[in-house]
C-alpha cells in the first residue's frame, strides 16, 4: 500500500507545497530512469518510440498540457484532484515534478508525452517511487485518445523503470469503472492482480470514495490478439497503420500517388482479387497483411511499432501465404528493402523467402517463396 502522499500524487495532486529533502545535497546522477545519464535539461528526451517520446517538460509544452489534459474536465474525471483552474497551476506542477532531480527529491517524477505526428505534448506519465515499487499513472488528452498513445507511453516508461533498477516491480492503479484505462494497461503489458476498496476520493464524481484495480507490469505477458479477414470497415485502420510503421512508413498522399486509395482497396476486396488479414488488439487494428490472388504477390505487411516482437507479422504473412498457395500459386513474390540492417531483411529470410537477384523500379529487392520452402 502506498503512503498517503504518494497515493495523492498518483491520483492527481501536484504536491506544490512539498519541500525537496535533497536541497543542498548531492542529487544522484542516476535516478533509475536512464542509468548513467549525467546531464539532463528541460525538454531532453529520456525514452523514445517511432511515434512518441517521453521527456522532462519544456516551457513550450505548458499550454498544450493545460489545454489537452490538466485543465480538461473530462480528463480529470477519475483523478483525485480538480482540473487545473489556470495555466500557472500546470506550470508550477511541471516546474517541480518534471525535472531530473524530482524523483530523488520527492519520490515522484512526471514526464511529458510528446507526439511526433502532432508535434505537441498530448499527455503525461507520472512515476511514484515507494521502496522497491514504482507506480505509474498516465493521462492523454481527450482529443488524442484511441490512437494507442497511452499504451505506448506506459510500456516505454515501465520498461525503462525496470531496466534502471536491480529489483522491484512496476504497478498501476485504476478506477474500477474506468474501462478505457484498464484496456490501456492490458495493451501496455500490465496484468490485473487485485482490488482495493475506497482507495481514493474523486472530486469529479461527487467526492465519493472510489475502488481501484491493481495492475502489475509483466513485460512477457502477451496482449489479447485476434486475427481475422479484413473487412471494408477496416480500410481506414489499414491506412492508419501503414503510415506509422517503424520502417518504410508511407504517408497516405504517397499511397494515393501510387493508386492506392480507400476506394481501390474496397474495390479489390469486393472483387476477390485481394486477400487480406488484420490483427486486432482490444478491437483496434494493430497490423495487417495483403496479397494479390491473381499475381501471387504479397503486397504489404505492416505492424504498429508498439506491437512488434509479439509474432503478429509472422502469423499475418503465414495466413496470406496459405491463401495464395491455395489459389494455385507455386511461387510467391514480394519487394523488400535490400538493406541488411533493416528488420524486413532478416524477417523474410527467417520465413523462407529468398532473393532472386532482381530489383523492382523502386529499388526494392525481389524475394520469392516456393511451395515446400
Buried (B, 14 or more C-beta within 10 A) or exposed (E): EBEEBBBBBBBBBBBEEBEBEEEEEEBEEEBBBBEEBEEBEBBBBBBEBBBBBBBBBBEEBBBBBBBBBBBBEEBBBBBBBEBBEEBEBBBEBBBBBBBBBBBBBBBBBBBBBBBEBBEBBBBBBBBBBBEEBBBBBBBBBBEBBEBBBBBBBBBBBBBBBBEBBEEBBBBBBBBBBBEEBBBBBBBBBBEEEEEBEEBBBBBBBEEEEBEBBBBBBBEEEEBEBEBEEBEEEBBEBBBBBBBBBBBBBBEBEEBEEEEBBBEBBEEBBEEEEBBBBBBBBBEBBBBBBBBBBEEBBBBBBBBBBBBBEBEBBBBBBBBBBEBBBEEEBEEBBBBBBBEEEBBBBEBBBEBEBEBEEEEEEEEBBBBBBEEEE
